[in-house]
Amino acid sequence: MTLPELYEALERHDWFHVQSDDHAVYLAGHAQWNELARNARALGPQADRLLADFSHYKWATADGEQLPKPKLEDYV
């Protein structure tokens, strides 16, 4: 997997699988998350940072506003 492929996979990932009432959806999302994390580790520190930043973008807010979406060009 390349960094651009990781970025695309992060965009497609079901970030809210943990909130699903369907256990199969939760398990599939969890497995996909583990695969994304393994790929990021294999790609190195920039990919690890992208993974963390994308996670913060999806889950965190600053002063009630969603954080800005990471841009791929900031990680290559």
Phi, psi and omega in degrees: 000138177262169179299316176299324177293321176298316179301314179297320179295322177294324177293326182274342185301141175278089185294341185252021178301331182292344180261003183286144173278347181267114184298326179295322177295317178300311182297319179296316179295321179294318178296319179296319179299316179299320178294318177300317180295319177298316179296319179297316178300319181293330181279340176110187189300323180297319180291322175300318180293319177300315179301313180296316181294322179293322177297315177297321178300318183284328189250334188258158173229156175239116182055038178081359179253143177295141177293155180293148180288132177300146178253132182307319184298341178283353186241358181259000000 
